[in-house]
């Protein structure tokens, strides 16, 4: 018969909550998840807490309150969360605002350079004289975009061939005693009504004044798209006088 073994009584169970229970309760109080590196700090179920487990974990993410709870399980999980300081967000907002201002400034500078380049181009064009110069000046006076120039030039070439002194002596207007004149072939009454005020004191055959009158007439009666298209045309694409 095998002699009975003497049983050695182990240490009494702890009266307060264990370290594992306290940590899990603290994690739940602050909304954390007891997984990952935090779980590895807890002792196994079947062993008693070791001296290492009583030491405060060196995790930067844990608050001072949580560390105190590890030292003393009786510590209450109060104030373990601190509000995030708004300084970081304010600095980020300020940085974004500065970037936005820098972008706006860069856009303004680019636009100013573009305007300067366009002005230089027009100044050179005007100084050269001739049909393109007259068209550019007329569009400037009317405050219309220069991209209308090709359409205006097409109308002028169809109406007068680019001759500012051209006079039509064969059409119905001529038979009525009011022949069409100038680059855009306007009759005197039309010229007086539609010429730009800035050049209204010039004669009907003045190239720039005549163009302003012709453009104003076409925009009012046929729309600016007709000017851009180079005048009216029939179903075959042939130019129709206005």
C-alpha positions as CSV (number, residue, x, y, z in Angstrom):
1,X,0.0,0.0,0.0
2,X,1.4,3.4,-1.0
3,X,1.8,5.7,1.9
4,X,-0.3,8.8,1.7
5,X,1.5,11.9,0.5
6,X,1.4,14.9,2.7
7,X,-0.3,17.8,1.0
8,X,1.3,21.2,1.4
9,X,-1.2,23.9,1.6
10,X,-0.6,26.7,-1.0
11,X,-0.8,30.4,-0.2
12,X,-4.4,31.6,0.4
13,X,-6.1,33.2,-2.6
14,X,-5.8,36.9,-2.9
15,X,-8.6,38.8,-1.2
16,X,-8.7,41.6,-3.8
17,X,-8.9,41.5,-7.6
18,X,-5.9,40.0,-9.4
19,X,-3.5,42.0,-11.5
20,X,-5.0,40.5,-14.6
21,X,-8.6,41.4,-13.5
22,X,-7.6,44.9,-12.7
23,X,-5.8,45.5,-16.0
24,X,-8.7,44.1,-18.0
25,X,-11.1,46.2,-16.0
26,X,-9.0,49.3,-16.5
27,X,-8.7,48.6,-20.3
28,X,-12.5,48.3,-20.5
29,X,-12.9,51.6,-18.6
30,X,-10.7,53.5,-21.0
31,X,-12.1,51.7,-24.1
32,X,-9.0,49.7,-24.8
33,X,-8.8,46.1,-26.1
34,X,-6.9,43.7,-23.9
35,X,-5.0,42.0,-26.8
36,X,-1.5,42.2,-28.4
37,X,1.4,43.4,-26.3
38,X,-0.8,44.1,-23.3
39,X,-1.9,40.5,-23.0
40,X,1.7,39.3,-23.0
41,X,2.2,41.3,-19.8
42,X,-0.4,39.3,-17.9
43,X,0.6,36.1,-16.0
44,X,-0.9,32.7,-16.9
45,X,-4.1,31.6,-15.2
46,X,-2.4,28.7,-13.3
47,X,0.5,30.6,-11.9
48,X,0.7,33.2,-9.1
49,X,1.6,36.8,-10.0
50,X,5.4,37.1,-10.3
51,X,7.5,40.1,-9.1
52,X,7.9,41.1,-12.8
53,X,4.1,41.4,-13.1
54,X,4.0,43.8,-10.2
55,X,6.3,46.2,-12.0
56,X,4.7,49.0,-14.0
57,X,4.7,48.3,-17.7
58,X,6.9,50.6,-19.7
59,X,4.3,51.3,-22.5
60,X,4.2,54.9,-23.6
61,X,0.6,54.5,-24.6
62,X,-0.5,53.7,-21.1
63,X,-1.7,56.6,-18.9
64,X,-0.3,57.3,-15.4
65,X,-3.6,56.2,-13.9
66,X,-3.2,52.8,-15.6
67,X,0.3,52.4,-14.3
68,X,-0.8,53.3,-10.8
69,X,-3.5,50.6,-11.0
70,X,-0.9,48.0,-11.9
71,X,1.0,49.0,-8.7
72,X,-2.1,49.2,-6.6
73,X,-5.2,47.2,-7.7
74,X,-7.3,49.4,-5.5
75,X,-6.7,52.5,-7.6
76,X,-9.9,53.7,-9.3
77,X,-10.0,54.0,-13.1
78,X,-10.9,57.7,-13.0
79,X,-9.4,60.3,-15.2
80,X,-7.4,57.8,-17.2
81,X,-8.2,59.5,-20.5
82,X,-6.9,63.0,-21.2
83,X,-8.3,65.2,-23.9
84,X,-6.1,65.6,-27.0
85,X,-4.5,69.1,-27.0
86,X,-5.8,71.1,-30.0
87,X,-2.5,72.7,-30.7
88,X,-1.5,70.1,-33.2
89,X,-4.8,70.5,-35.2
90,X,-4.5,74.3,-35.0
91,X,-0.9,74.1,-36.4
92,X,-2.1,71.8,-39.2
93,X,-5.0,74.1,-40.1
94,X,-2.6,77.1,-40.1
95,X,-0.2,75.2,-42.4
96,X,-3.0,74.3,-44.8
97,X,-4.1,77.9,-44.8
98,X,-0.6,79.1,-45.7
99,X,-0.4,76.6,-48.5
100,X,-3.7,77.8,-49.9
101,X,-2.5,81.4,-49.8
102,X,0.8,80.4,-51.5
103,X,-1.2,78.7,-54.2
104,X,-3.4,81.8,-54.7
105,X,-0.4,84.0,-54.9
106,X,1.3,81.8,-57.4
107,X,-1.9,81.7,-59.6
108,X,-2.0,85.6,-59.5
109,X,1.6,85.9,-60.5
110,X,1.1,83.4,-63.4
111,X,-2.0,85.4,-64.5
112,X,-0.1,88.7,-64.3
113,X,2.8,87.3,-66.4
114,X,0.3,85.9,-68.9
115,X,-1.4,89.3,-69.2
116,X,2.0,91.1,-69.6
117,X,3.0,88.6,-72.3
118,X,-0.3,89.2,-74.2
119,X,0.0,93.0,-73.9
120,X,3.5,92.8,-75.3
121,X,2.3,90.7,-78.2
122,X,-0.5,93.1,-78.9
123,X,1.8,96.1,-78.7
124,X,4.1,94.5,-81.2
125,X,1.1,93.6,-83.4
126,X,-0.3,97.1,-83.3
127,X,3.1,98.7,-84.0
128,X,3.4,96.6,-87.2
129,X,0.2,98.1,-88.7
130,X,-2.0,96.5,-91.2
131,X,-5.2,94.4,-91.0
132,X,-4.2,92.3,-88.0
133,X,-3.2,95.4,-86.1
134,X,-6.6,97.1,-86.9
135,X,-8.5,94.1,-85.7
136,X,-6.5,93.8,-82.5
137,X,-7.1,97.5,-81.7
138,X,-10.9,97.2,-82.5
139,X,-11.3,94.2,-80.1
140,X,-9.3,96.1,-77.4
141,X,-11.6,99.1,-77.7
142,X,-14.7,96.9,-77.5
143,X,-13.2,94.9,-74.6
144,X,-13.7,91.6,-76.5
145,X,-11.4,88.6,-76.4
146,X,-8.6,88.6,-79.0
147,X,-9.5,85.0,-79.9
148,X,-12.3,86.5,-82.1
149,X,-9.6,88.0,-84.4
150,X,-9.6,85.0,-86.9
151,X,-13.4,85.2,-87.3
152,X,-13.3,89.0,-87.8
153,X,-10.6,88.7,-90.3
154,X,-12.5,86.1,-92.3
155,X,-15.5,88.5,-92.4
156,X,-13.4,91.4,-93.5
157,X,-11.7,89.5,-96.3
158,X,-15.1,88.3,-97.6
159,X,-16.6,91.8,-97.4
160,X,-13.8,94.1,-98.6
161,X,-10.8,92.0,-99.3
162,X,-9.0,93.9,-96.5
163,X,-9.2,97.3,-98.3
164,X,-10.3,100.0,-95.8
165,X,-11.3,102.3,-98.6
166,X,-13.5,99.8,-100.4
167,X,-16.9,101.1,-101.5
168,X,-19.7,98.9,-103.0
169,X,-21.3,100.7,-105.9
170,X,-23.4,97.9,-107.3
171,X,-25.6,96.5,-104.4
172,X,-29.0,97.6,-103.3
173,X,-27.6,100.0,-100.8
174,X,-25.6,101.8,-103.5
175,X,-28.8,102.1,-105.7
176,X,-30.5,103.8,-102.7
177,X,-27.6,106.2,-102.5
178,X,-26.1,104.8,-99.3
179,X,-23.2,102.5,-100.5
180,X,-21.5,100.1,-98.1
181,X,-18.0,101.3,-97.2
182,X,-14.9,100.3,-95.4
183,X,-13.4,97.0,-94.2
184,X,-16.7,95.6,-93.0
185,X,-18.9,97.4,-95.6
186,X,-21.3,99.3,-93.4
187,X,-23.6,102.0,-94.7
188,X,-23.3,105.4,-93.1
189,X,-26.4,105.1,-90.8
190,X,-25.2,101.7,-89.5
191,X,-21.8,103.1,-88.9
192,X,-23.0,106.0,-86.9
193,X,-25.3,103.8,-84.7
194,X,-22.8,101.0,-83.9
195,X,-19.4,102.6,-84.0
196,X,-17.6,102.5,-80.6
197,X,-17.8,105.9,-78.7
198,X,-14.1,106.0,-78.3
199,X,-13.6,106.3,-82.1
200,X,-17.0,107.9,-83.1
201,X,-15.2,111.0,-84.3
202,X,-13.4,109.1,-87.0
203,X,-14.7,108.7,-90.6
204,X,-16.5,105.6,-91.9
205,X,-13.4,104.5,-93.8
206,X,-11.2,104.5,-90.7
207,X,-10.1,100.9,-90.3
208,X,-10.5,100.6,-86.5
209,X,-13.7,102.6,-86.3
210,X,-15.3,100.6,-89.2
211,X,-14.4,97.3,-87.6
212,X,-16.0,98.3,-84.2
213,X,-19.2,99.3,-86.0
214,X,-19.3,96.1,-88.0
215,X,-18.6,93.8,-85.0
216,X,-21.2,95.6,-82.8
217,X,-23.8,95.2,-85.5
218,X,-23.1,91.5,-86.0
219,X,-23.1,90.8,-82.2
220,X,-26.4,92.5,-81.7
221,X,-28.1,91.0,-84.7
222,X,-26.5,87.5,-85.0
223,X,-24.6,86.9,-81.8
224,X,-21.0,86.8,-80.9
225,X,-20.7,83.1,-82.0
226,X,-21.4,84.2,-85.6
227,X,-18.5,86.6,-85.3
228,X,-16.3,83.8,-84.0
229,X,-17.4,81.6,-86.8
230,X,-16.4,84.2,-89.4
231,X,-19.8,85.4,-90.3
232,X,-22.9,83.7,-91.6
233,X,-22.8,80.8,-94.1
234,X,-25.3,78.7,-96.1
235,X,-25.8,75.0,-96.0
236,X,-22.8,74.6,-98.4
237,X,-20.5,76.5,-96.1
238,X,-20.3,79.6,-98.4
239,X,-20.1,83.0,-96.8
240,X,-23.3,85.1,-96.6
241,X,-23.1,88.8,-96.3
242,X,-24.7,90.5,-93.3
